[in-house]
Amino acid sequence: MDDLSRGKRKGGGVPAGHASRRALIVEGDSGTLGLCRHVLEAEGYKVDASDSGVEALKLALEVAPSVIFLDLNLRDVLGLQFLEWLRSNPALRSTPVIGIGVLGGDASRFVASGVRAVLNKPLTATAIKHALRAALG
């Protein structure tokens, strides 16, 4: 029996019926990105990633993710600026966002900007799963 007849897609092992489950990770740290990717793929998501807010916005418009994991400090823009761009676009404004790397007072600014959950670094697989469930509740 091949992978397709077992309900899996080639190139990612995403179970059939979950093709629309797509995540975008906007994160510059390779360790954090790798852990998020691993957890999300294990949860059945197809994952796209970028370390640039500008590139990630273009990617979000192209792939229409069901959830976005967003670092506060990107290499080219602040996460809050990315959120502002995201919320100004009618096609993306309701996309759930999970903030990453937020500490102290910045967490309240991130939440006030519309993120559904906040993760502090260093991340754990359990924290990522909890944030995902909270954001998509």
N, C-alpha and C positions, 0 to 999 in steps of 0.2 A: 504494500500500500504506500503510495507516495505522500509527500507532505500536504499536497493540495486536497487529497481525498480524506486526510485526517483533520481537516479544518484549520490548517495553518497556511499562511502565505509564505512563499519563498522570500528570502532576503530579510528576515526579521522574526519569523516565527510568531507573528501576531495572530491570535485566534480569529477564525472567521466571525463576522458580525461585529468586529471591533475596528474595522478599517477607518472609521471616522475619529477614533481616539488618537489624537495627535498632540504632542507637547512640543513647545519651543522653550529651550533653555538659553537664556541670555546671561552668560557668565564667562569671566576671563580666567578664572583659576581652573587649571586642568584637573586637579583632584576633585574639586567640588562638581565640576561638569561631569566627570567620569562616574562619580557616585550617583548623581541625579539621573544620568542616562541609564545606568544599570538598573536602578530601582524602577524607573518609569517603563523601561522595556519589559522588565519582569511583571509589571502590572498590565501589560498589553498595549502600551503606547508606541506609536511610531514617533521617533524623536528627531527633531531638527535642533541645531545649535549655532550660536554665533557669540563672539566676544565683543561685538560692536552694536551699539544701539541703533545706528543708522541702518546697518545691514539687517539687523533683526526686524526692524519695522517693515522693510521691503519683504523679508521672508514671511513675516506674519500675514501680510496682504496676499502673498502667493499661496500659502498653505492653509490658512485659516485654522490655527491651532485651537484645541478645546481647552487648553490651559497654558499659561506662560509662567516659567520660573525666571525671576528677574533679580539680578544682582544690583545693589544700590550704587556701586561704583564701577562703571564700565570704562573702557579705555578711551572712549570718545565723548560720551555724555554721561550725566548723572541718571540714575534709574528714575528719579522723579521727573526728569525731562522726557524720558522714554514713555512714562505713564501718561504724561500730558499729551504727547503725540498720539498715543494709543487711544485715549479717551476722546480725542477730537475727531477720530475717524469713525463714521457710522458703522462700518463693517466690522470693526474691532472693539468698539467701546464696551461691549458687555463681556468680553473675554475675561475669564477669571485669571487673576495674577497672584502669584505667591512671591513675596519678597525674600531675598537672600542677603545675609551679611549685615543685617540691621542691628545696631546696638543702641541702647540708651534712648535719648530723645528722638533720634532719627526714626525709630520704630513707629512712634505716634504720627510722624509726618507721612510715613509710608502708608499706614493704615488710613489716615485721613484722605489720602490720595486714591483710595479705593482698592487696595490689595485685600485679598480674602484671608490670607494667612501670612505669617512672618516666620522665617527660619534664621537662627543665628548660627554663624560658623563657629566651630567646625560642625558640619552636618552629620547626622546619622541616618541610616536607612529607615529606622522607625519614625524619626521626626519627619522625613520626607513623605512617608506614607500617611501619617496623621495630617500633615498640612494639605496633602492632595485631597483627602477625604473631607476635611474642613472646608476647603475651597469649592469643592464640587457638590458638597452636602446634599 
